Amino acid sequence: MKKILLLGSGELGKEFVIAAQRLGQYVIACDSYAGAPAMQVADAQEVFSMLDGEALDAAVAKHHPDVIVCEIEAIRTERLYDYEKEGIHVVPSARAVNFTMNRKAIRDLAAKDLGLKTARYFYAKTLEELQQAAAEIGFPCVVKPLMSSSGKGQSVVRSAEDLEKAFNYGMEGSRGDVKELIIEEFVAFDYEITLLTVTQAQGDTLFCAPIGHVQEHGDYRESFQPRTMKEEHLREAERMAKAVTEALGGAGIWGVEFFVSEKDGVYFSELSPRPHDTGMVTLAGTQNFNEFELHCRAALGLPIPCIKQLRKGASAVVLSAITPDQMAGNVPEFRGVERTCEEDADIRLFGKPTVRLHRRMGVVVVSGDLDADLDALRDKAKRLASYVEVY
């Protein structure tokens, strides 16, 4: 049995804890608030800000973990190098977490060091720098914080008049102490995919079938697997994913995002060194191992001989529509869960202790045979998710 310190205890962390405990591991779940989803199933918990380096050091000293797994971006990531030197296994690696938690580092690695095709981009710390970058790129353009998650602070800017609003929104949505934006060319893509990529300490790099997804305001709303795409585009995405994960090093699962244009090919977009929210579709039993099981097995050094696509699947999120004046002290309750109980369907409520407007509170997953109509599965997932009300 190994002792795992999990930094970040949201819904992705919760499923990771379940996967780890099924393999006999001991998990300490950490987050900035008590009662976070992963804490509800973990062996122990710690509440502190992971941007507080001294508090992070204290948690490591207290629990003496064998493994550290990061689920969120807002971590004092430079401390991970020290833990790695002490013999603690950081998943996938301290270098990987440091690079990928900041869009600047990972974008420069992909575009400048590895020569991968990306959208044109610039950085800005001030409104004036943003205005200059937008004038160079043109409109529309995409503005994002260098460090954020779930689309926070991200906007599509269609005119110079919208730049000040985008700048303020981006800075407000920044996580941690990184106050800088990335401005990207708007790529005229036909669709987006997440390519879940598994690296192993000893063994081949493996790929899950591509996952299509739909986002609103930069946040995932539905995903489906497998997303059909041209063979040459899939091979190019796999080549890019392998190049960037090999450059970062370590073992684990990576959520590698791409824009795909039928005309212009594949563009590298972003990368997460952990299970991806769009990958929750694998909870529908689409593969022999879901993404959390793959991450855990790779982190523990267990061999993964292959990844098999067993079924088609789709997911749709359950969002809170509660209004701001209803939020104070609100403990979420749900109506309509019984209406999701259809054949080949399941619902996972995350157990978040509080609710706010548009917060992701659960996910509906559905599956079908490999010859099933994927569009029908997507419609079914969205229909079932729409039955659930949060109040």
N, C-alpha and C positions, 0 to 999 in steps of 0.2 A: 504494500500500500504506500502511495506517495501522498504528500500533503501539498495541496494546490491552493495558492492565494489568488483569488479571482478579483481583479480590479475593475469594478463596474458590475452592477447586479440587476440589469434590466431583463427584458424578456429573452434576449439572446443568451445572456448569462444563465438564466433559469434553466433553459434547455441543455446548456452545457453541463451544469451541475448534475442534472438527471443522467446524462450520458456518462459522466465521470463516476457517479455513485454506482451505476450498473456494472462498472468495471472495478468496483471495490476501492475507490479513492476517497480521500478525506478532503473536503473543500471548505475554505474560509471565504465567505462572500463579503466584499467591501463595497460601500457606496457612501455618498454624502448624506443620505437620509435613511432612517430606520424603516424596516418593513418592505424594502425593495423586493421585487419578484424573486430574484435568486436567493435572497436571504431566507425565504419561506421554505426552501427545500435543502439548504446547505447545512453542514455540520456545525458551523460556527459563523459568527458575523462580526464585522467591525464597521463603525460609522465614523467617517472622517473625510475631509476633502483630499483627494489624491493629488491636487496641486500643491498641497502642503508637504514639502519634502521631508520635514522632520516627523510628521505624523506617519508618512509612508515608511520611513526608516523604522519607526517604533513598531509598526505592524509586522514588518519583516523580522525584527529582532524578537518580538513576542512569540511568533508562530514558527519561525525557522522553516519556511516552506522549501520543498524540493523543486517546485515549479511555480512560476508566476504567469498567469494568463490575463491579458488586457482586453476588456470588452468595450471601453470607451476611449475617447480622444483626450479628455481633460485629465492628464496624468503628468506628473513631474518625470517625464520620460528619460531625462539624462541620468536619473538615479539607477535606471535599469542596467546600465553598463557596469556600475559598481556591484550590483547583485550578481551579475553574470560572472564577474571576476571572482566572486566569493564561491562560485560553484553552483549557483541557483540557475536552473534552466528557465530562460525567458522565452515565451512562445509568441511568434515563431523564433525571434531573436531580438536582442536589444536594438541592433541596427535597424531591423525591419520596423519595429514599433516606432522608433524615433523618426524614421523617414516618412512613414505612411500616416502618422498622426498630423502631419503638416503638409498641406497641398503644395507648398513651394518646393520642399525637398523632393517629393516624389515626382512632381511634374518636371523639374530640372533633370532628375535622374533619367526619366523615361525619354524626354525629348532631346536633351543635350548629350548625355553620356551614352545612352543606348540607341539613339537615333530613331525612336519609335514615332509613328505619325500621330500627332495630336493637333488640336485646334491651336491657332496662334494665340499667344497670351502675353500679358504684362502684369506687373504688380503695382500696387498703390497703397501708400500709407496716409495720403492726404487727399482731399477732394480735388485739388489741383492736379495731382498725379493721375487720379482717376479720369479727369477730363481730358488730359493729354493722351492717355492710353486709349480711351474711347474714340478720340479723333483719329488715332492711328488705325484702330481695328475697324471702326465703322459700326453702324447700327443695322440690325439689333446686335447686342452683345450680352454676355452673361457675366454677372458680378457675384462673387462668392467670398466669404471669409476664408482665410487660409486654414483656420481650424474651426470646424463646426460639424454637426451631424443632423441627419433627418431633414435636410433642406433649410435649416435655420439660417437666416441672413442671406439667402440666395434669391436673386431676381433676374429677370430678363429685361434689359433696358432698351427701349425702342426709340428714344430721342434724347437729345442733350438736356432737355428740361427735366428728365427723370433721374439724372445722375446724382443730384444731391440727396434725393430720397433713397436711392439705392445705396449710396455711401453710408448714410446713417443707419439704414436697416442692416447692412452688412456688418458694420462695427458693433451694433447691438447684438447681432446673432453670433458674434465670435465667441469661441470657447477658450478658456485658459487666459494667458496673458499675451497672446499673439494678436496684435491689432493691426492687421494688414489684409488687403484684399487681392484676389486674383481676378483679372478681367480677361475673358475668353472670347474669341471669335465664335459667333453663333453658327454651328455646323448644321447644314441642311441634311440631317440624317433621316433615314426611313424608319429605323427602330433602334432600340437600345437592348443590350443584353448584359447579364451578369454571367461570367464564366468562373464558376467555382473551381479553384485550382488547388490541388493537394500536393504539398512537397513533403518528402520523407527524409529522415536522417540517413536511412539506408534503403534505397528503393527508388523506383521511377517516379517522376512527376505525373500525376493523374488528373484527368479533367472530368467533371460532371457534364452531363448534357447541358447545352446552353439554356439559360433561363431568360425568357422575355419578361419585361416589366413595364408598368405604367406608373408615372409619377405625377403628382400635383404639388406645386410649390416646392419642388425638389425633394419631396418625400414619397416613399413607396405607397401605392394604393392597391395594386394587384400584381401578381406574378404568375407565370405559367411555364411548364417544362414538359417536353423539350420545345424550344423555339426553333422552328425550321429556318434554315439559312443556307446560302450557297456553300458548297463544300470548300471552295477556295477561301471564302471569308472566314469560315470556321477554322481552317488550318492556320490562317494568318493571325486570328485572335489567339489561338493556342500558342503560336510561335512567340507573340508579344508577351503573353502571360508567363510563359516559361522564362523568357529573357529577364523580365523584371523581377520575378520571384527568385531566380538564381542569383541575380545581382544583390538582392537583399539578404538572402540566406536564411536558414532555419527550417523547421518542420512545423506544419500546420495547414489549415485551410485559409485560402485567400479569396476574397470577393473582388474579382477584377472586372471593372465595368468598361464597356465599349459602346461607341456610336457606330452604327453600320449604315453606310450609304450604298445602295445598289449600284450607283454610278461611280463613286469615288473610293469605295472600299471601307476598311476598318480603321477607326480612330481610337487610340487609347484615351480613356477618360480619367478614371480614378481607381484606387486600389485600397482595400481594407485588409489588415492582417488577422482576420478572424471571421467567424460565420457572418453572413450578410443577411440583412432583413429580407431581401427578396428570396433568399434561399429557404425561408420558412415553408415554401411550397414542398420541400423534401420531407416535411412532417406528414405529408399525405401518403407516404410509402412509395414514392416514385423511384427510389433507389434501394439497393441492398443495405446501404448505411445512409442515414440522413446527415446533413452537413455538420451537426453538432457531434455526432458519433465519429465522423471522419476527423474533425478537429481534435477531439480527445485522443483518438487512437494515434494520430500522427504525433501529438504532443508527448504521449507516453512512450513513443518509439515502437509501438506495435505494428507489425507489417500489415499493409493494406494491399493485397494482391491485385485487386481490380475494383472498379466501380461499375455496377450494372444498372441500366435503366430498366425498371420492372413495370412501371405504369406511367401513364400521362397524368399530369396533375395541374391544379390551379389553386391560387389563394387570393383572398380578398380581406382587407383589414376591417375591423370594427372600430369606428371612430366615435369619440364623444361629441355630441352636438350641444352639450350643456352651455348655457350662456354665462358670461362673466359674473353676473349678479347672483348666480346660483352656486358659485364655486366654493365659497367660504366654508371650510369644514366639511366638505362634501365627501362622503365615503361612497364609492361607486356601487350601484346596484344595476341589475340587468333585467330587461324584459325581452321576451321573444326567443330565448335560448332554445326552448322546446321546438320551435319552428325550424331549427337548423338540423334536426335529427332525421335526415334522409339517408338513403342508401349511398354508400361510398362517400360520406361526408363526415366532417368532425369540426369541432370548434375548440380553440384554445384561448381561454381568458387568462390574461397575463398576471392578474393579481396586483396591479398597481394600486397603492393604498389611497391615492387621491385622484381627482379628475379635473381636467381643464378643457377648454374649448379645443376641439380637433386633436385631442390626445389619442394616440393609438392604444386601445384597451384590449384588443384581442385579434384573432385571425380565424377565418373559416378556411379549411382546406378540403378539397374534393379530388377524387381520382377516378380514373377509368382505364380500361384495357388499352394496350398500345395502339389499337386500331380505332380508339374512340375519337369523336369529334372534339378537338381541343377548344374550339370557339364555344361549343355547347358547355364544356366544363367551366370555362371562364364565366359564362353567363350564369351558370348555376351557383358558383362561388359568390359572385356579386349579389345575386338574388338572396341567397341565404344570409349573407352578412347584413343586407339591408333590413332584415327582420329584427335585428338585435338593437335595442335602444338602451342607452346608458343614462341613468338618472341618479 
